[in-house]
Amino acid sequence: DSGVTQTPKHLITATGQRVTLRCSPRSGDLSVYWYQQSLDQGLQFLIQYYNGEERAKGNILERFSAQQFPDLHSELNLSSLELGDSALYFCASSPSGGGIIQETQYFGPGTRLLVL
Amino acid sequence: AQSVTQLGSHVSVSEGALVLLRCNYSSSVPPYLFWYVQYPNQGLQLLLKYTSAATLVKGINGFEAEFKKSETSFHLTKPSAHMSDAAEYFCAVGGMNTGFQKLVFGTGTRLLVSP
């Protein structure tokens, strides 16, 4: 158990809908990262937040957005969903914003999204 | 741009045999290289990372990897496979020109261990 929690575990929705995925980092971790794992694209970095502010951006679509709240939990919002958005969405956390070289990222179990 | 190529989407070994998972990288700057493991229905777990110190990196669960600049490789090995090693393994590269916080992952190699 990494200490990172994600809810829900599974989500089934329809095209055009909007969903929110939630992540609670390990106790004391200030950074949260979001990743998407799909059959087509593999594992891709989406975005990172550090202490409430966006720190780095990857291959995140404009239909997707994220935020980190004062209690450090994070939400990933996916809107106007398409079939191709079906994937496993991982959240990871790390102690600070020191970057991937200095810090280990701890991954949650993921949220599996199915868009029908 | 940085990238990694993992050779072989599936590797099968017998319990007790050598495990060798291949990863080649492409990078215009000194790379930082990682191996992650993903067990069924779980998130990724860091096995080991190379950050320009020793070229032979030892990780958890008896795994190690050697950075070979001349071959642009970072292959993962374990002398003796255990049934519990069955999982998917991802090689990843990061560095300043991908953005300090970003990892670029390979497509993964599924390790199958038979009794």
Boltz contact constraints between the chains, C-beta under 6 A:
constraints:
  - contact:
      token1: [A, 42]
      token2: [B, 107]
      max_distance: 6.0
  - contact:
      token1: [A, 43]
      token2: [B, 105]
      max_distance: 6.0
  - contact:
      token1: [A, 45]
      token2: [B, 102]
      max_distance: 6.0
  - contact:
      token1: [A, 45]
      token2: [B, 103]
      max_distance: 6.0
  - contact:
      token1: [A, 48]
      token2: [B, 101]
      max_distance: 6.0
  - contact:
      token1: [A, 55]
      token2: [B, 101]
      max_distance: 6.0
  - contact:
      token1: [A, 56]
      token2: [B, 99]
      max_distance: 6.0
  - contact:
      token1: [A, 56]
      token2: [B, 101]
      max_distance: 6.0
  - contact:
      token1: [A, 58]
      token2: [B, 102]
      max_distance: 6.0
  - contact:
      token1: [A, 90]
      token2: [B, 43]
      max_distance: 6.0
  - contact:
      token1: [A, 99]
      token2: [B, 100]
      max_distance: 6.0
  - contact:
      token1: [A, 99]
      token2: [B, 101]
      max_distance: 6.0
  - contact:
      token1: [A, 100]
      token2: [B, 94]
      max_distance: 6.0
  - contact:
      token1: [A, 100]
      token2: [B, 103]
      max_distance: 6.0
  - contact:
      token1: [A, 101]
      token2: [B, 32]
      max_distance: 6.0
  - contact:
      token1: [A, 101]
      token2: [B, 51]
      max_distance: 6.0
  - contact:
      token1: [A, 104]
      token2: [B, 46]
      max_distance: 6.0
  - contact:
      token1: [A, 107]
      token2: [B, 43]
      max_distance: 6.0
  - contact:
      token1: [A, 107]
      token2: [B, 44]
      max_distance: 6.0
  - contact:
      token1: [A, 108]
      token2: [B, 43]
      max_distance: 6.0
  - contact:
      token1: [A, 109]
      token2: [B, 42]
      max_distance: 6.0
  - contact:
      token1: [A, 109]
      token2: [B, 43]
      max_distance: 6.0
  - contact:
      token1: [A, 110]
      token2: [B, 43]
      max_distance: 6.0
